[in-house]
Structures are given as C-alpha cells and as structure tokens.
Amino acid sequence: MAYNDFSMDNHWLPFTPNRHFRKEPRVFVAAEGMHFTTHEGLQVIDGISSLWCVGAGHARAPINEAIKKQLDTLDYATAFQASNDKAFQAAEMIAAMAPGDLNKVLFCNSGSEAADTALKVALAYHRARGEGHRNIFIGREKGYHGVGFGGMSVGGIPANRKVYGAALLPRVDHLRFIHDPVNHAYIHNEEPVWNEDPLLELENRILPLHDASNVAAVIVEPVAGSAGWYLPPKGYLARLREICDKHGILLIFDEVITGFGRLGTNFGADFYGVVPDMLTFAKCVTNGVIPLGGVICRDKLYDQMMKTDAPEHVVEFFHGYTYSGHPVACAAAMATLTLYKQENLFARAAEMGKLLGDAFHATFKGMPNVIGIRSLGLAAAVELAPLAGAPGKRAYNIFLDCFRAGSLVRPAGDVVVIAPPYIVEKSHIDTLVNTLADAIRKNA
Ligand SMILES: Cc1ncc(COP(=O)(O)O)c(C=O)c1O
C-alpha cells in the first residue's frame, strides 16, 4: 500500500541533507521483523537496526503489549520527589546485567542526555569528595557522544563541532584516534595489535599538560560506532582503566551502541573485560520503540554523593529530566530485556556477526575503491576512497543506490556500515552484502 498523505513543508530532518531529501524522499510507514514498507510501497531491509536500536526486530508483540498495558495502568507520573514502580524494576534489571558494582542507574531519554549526565556526575562526585578542581574532560578524536554541549565537546567528529566552537566546553582535551590505516586496514573479528602504545600520549603529554590532578574523567566508546566502527587496539581499554585508576580519574564508557548485545555480550565492558566507573546506554534498551537512556554508576559514586553534610531534605544531585524513568519507557525496557534473554538474542548477534564479517571480507576485499574493512560483533564497515574534492559523496551515493534496491545501510563519512537486528537471517545478510557490492561497483 502506498501512503502519500503528508506534506514535506514543516518537518526539518535531523542529520540529513534536507534539500536532497525533498527530491528523493525516503519515508517509512510500516515495519515488521527485518523489513520496512515505504510510502511508495517499497520493502526495505533494516540493515542498521534503525540507527543501532532495534535489536529484536520490528513490531515485537511482547514489547508492544507491555507498552499498551502500562499506558492503561500508569501513563506517567512526576519523576521528581516521587517515582513509579517500573523505574525501580527496570533499574534493577539493568543493574543486574551490568558488570562489577555498576549498580546505580540514572535514567534520561537519549544517548546525548546520558553523556551529559555522566559528565555532570563526574564533576559533582569530585566536588563531593573535596576535589572540585578536577574539571577537565578527556574524549577521543572521532568519538561521538551525542549533540548536547557536553557530549559535543568531548566528542571528536569534526563536522559536529565545527560550527559550535565558541560554545564548546573549554576544559576538554582529546586522545588520538584509534585507527591504523596502514597496518590494520582489514580487521576481521579480532583485536588489532599495535606495535606502539596509543595511550603513551595520555600518560606522557595530555595528563602532564593539564596535571592529572585536574582531570575529572575520560570518556570513550569501547568501539567507535558513529564514526564508522573503529575497534580499539588489543589491551587499550584495560590500559586506559589502569591509567585512570593511577591518577584518580573516572572512566566513562559510552555504550549507547555497544550496550545490550551488539558485541554478543551485555555490554562492551563485558566483551573487553574492563569495568568503567560509569556506563551510558540508550537505543537497544527499549528496542528503539520508546526513548530511554541512562547512566549506570558504580556504587562509590552514589555513596559519595549521599555522604553529604546537607540536611536530609536537600537534593544531593541537582540534575534530572521530566521524563527520567518514564513508566512507559521503563515497561518497554523490561519487556525488551526479557525478550533478548528469552530468545538468546545476544548469543545470536555474536553468531550472525561471524557470518556478516566473513561476508564483508570475502565480498569487498579487492573491490574498486575499498581501502578498509572492519568487523566485530554484529556490525561491519567497509571504508572507501573518497571521491576527489567531495568527501562523503561516494558513500552517500552508495547508500542511495542500496536504498533504491531495498537495503538500508549507513553512510558515515566515506565508510558504509551494516549492523542489522539480532534476529537477522543469513539470507538477509546475503541480500544486504550483495546489494552493497553492486552499489560499490556502480559508484566506482
Ligand atoms: C556512542 C553514542 N553516544 C551517544 C549517542 C547519542 O544518542 P542520541 O541520538 O540518542 O542522543 C549516540 C547516537 O548515535 C552514540 O552512538
């Protein structure tokens, strides 16, 4: 069925070239399982879990039922000075899934809010323990932590920062990027082994420059997702943990993409065996169905904040959102996490990820303009040589051609990423990879 009863005059699309979009709209009107239907009746495979969100596939009855039931029971309740049962229950489930003593969950509504919340916890925590001078944050080049002013400042994707220079947080530095295009252009479900230590600059340059005693936190994505699926060198995250511990610096993992199964484990922290002090999540926690994000904090952060001398009626942490712990979002999260478990979907992500990685390396290596391939978990990226004078255009054109052929893939600069829902079948992987191969050839 085709639906065309909308005008395009008012909706300003996010992170989208709006002028071109109007010429060739891509508008979804329905979704089920692995597929969308567009307003023109085209069936499109969701090759990117709709921005890394839809782990269990679309239109899952247990999640939808939980939402409907919650709407009829408690639609919404103030989040301040009171709460709701679903917020406590969802926090308990999430904390139980998180490693170590990551036990205290602050809810918000998105990955951007989660990043900003984590940065604020870091400042408040250090101040509470008498180290208010620790107010420097360290992010990483090409990192993505959303679009709030905090996340944007610690983020490292140049286009996202370029226009906002004057408004970026002043006390921020960045680690170097973690990609070695010469020795590790092709990474196939493995941890790249670097000959040099990419964290030497943190110890030998960045921390001495600012003085480590002034640094509040380091924030990184375990695997850099939005930039184009860049994997950390072997031992990198463990060493980062060591350095942070040595200097009393908090370590924050932004797990908005790696959280809830993408690497075949609950979190990237589990995959790499490194427990951060805070872990941010969003996206897959509700299967993308309803906005929900959060920060899971180690007990020591919460305990420190509760140790205040202020009278008991005084708020300990002046932060929160009207919709923090929204009962409908939390009901959706519980149904989603239960479904992931019942269907063993994280293990399935790991298993299907091997097929995806194999298909990427077997198909794309040696194709025209392909200069790198990276696969890990249920995500893989193919990197292309940019068109002269037009960075990003080749991948964008490939994305368009794939879409026309019924496959949704994700362009990121000159990288194209596929990260399907965990329910993906081999036949979907074959279709996605073959469609992408045709488009790469066409745009050679
Ligand atoms: C690692 C990471 N952090 C934060 C965000 C921002 O999340 P949101 O778009 O929900 O604000 C994203 C979004 O892609 C992300 O990948």
PDBQT file of the ligand as one rigid body, heavy atoms in Angstrom, charges set to zero:
ROOT
HETATM    1  C1  LIG A 501      28.038   6.344  21.261  1.00  0.00    +0.000 C 
HETATM    2  C2  LIG A 501      26.867   7.269  21.185  1.00  0.00    +0.000 A 
HETATM    3  N1  LIG A 501      26.648   8.124  22.168  1.00  0.00    +0.000 NA
HETATM    4  C3  LIG A 501      25.616   8.981  22.157  1.00  0.00    +0.000 A 
HETATM    5  C4  LIG A 501      24.739   8.988  21.094  1.00  0.00    +0.000 A 
HETATM    6  C5  LIG A 501      23.607   9.968  21.076  1.00  0.00    +0.000 C 
HETATM    7  O1  LIG A 501      22.407   9.324  21.270  1.00  0.00    +0.000 OA
HETATM    8  P1  LIG A 501      21.038  10.080  20.950  1.00  0.00    +0.000 P 
HETATM    9  O2  LIG A 501      20.985  10.289  19.488  1.00  0.00    +0.000 OA
HETATM   10  O3  LIG A 501      20.014   9.124  21.490  1.00  0.00    +0.000 OA
HETATM   11  O4  LIG A 501      21.051  11.358  21.700  1.00  0.00    +0.000 OA
HETATM   12  C6  LIG A 501      24.912   8.105  20.042  1.00  0.00    +0.000 A 
HETATM   13  C7  LIG A 501      24.000   8.106  18.896  1.00  0.00    +0.000 C 
HETATM   14  O5  LIG A 501      24.244   7.512  17.880  1.00  0.00    +0.000 OA
HETATM   15  C8  LIG A 501      26.024   7.235  20.064  1.00  0.00    +0.000 A 
HETATM   16  O6  LIG A 501      26.265   6.399  19.070  1.00  0.00    +0.000 OA
ENDROOT
TORSDOF 0
